[in-house]
Amino acid sequence: MEGTETVNMKKEELSLTSEDSDNLSLKSIASLEKEFKYDKEWTETLNKKFNSYVLFCYQKNEEHNAASIYFSKLYRLITYPLLVLSSVITMLASLNVSNDIEYLDIYIAVLTGLYSVIHSIRTFVEYGNRSKCHEHTSNQYLSLARSLESQLFFDTSKREHPRVMYEIVSRELFTISQNECNVPKHLL
């Protein structure tokens, strides 16, 4: 009877909120280690939880990677015409200096106005910054997933205690989720 009660208490401890995990210090984790005997069932429960974290991190990595590629394409879609327009404006301005072509000033003014409008749109939508934000978030999720995998499957000699590992992963996920960009719904 006593063993099942400790397992049930330990399972309840797994469902911590972010506030609880911030309040939990390494000293309290060390005292928990002394207080409870970590049996096989509890370790298996934690391993299942860590495996679900790994899958979650890979899923979020894919979502943010797709969003990064999407915003990068949109950024290029706006930037390339700006490069062409600035080249054409420069070329027409140099023609206007050497030859007095009638109405060339009007064409240059119209193209300069068009350039300004497209540049303002590019600055307003910030596709380049969005792409970098999603790329950074994607890399953070991938890094967390790989460190979890190495702790779980490959480097068992240096493995942290499951409770300590759970606290570290919970804090990392909370930190990443606080700083992540929103993925557009049509990409999900």
Secondary structure as UniProt FT lines:
FT   HELIX           2..14
FT   HELIX           18..23
FT   HELIX           26..35
FT   HELIX           40..98
FT   TURN            102..103
FT   HELIX           104..125
FT   HELIX           127..149
FT   HELIX           150..154
FT   HELIX           156..158
FT   HELIX           162..179
FT   HELIX           185..187
//
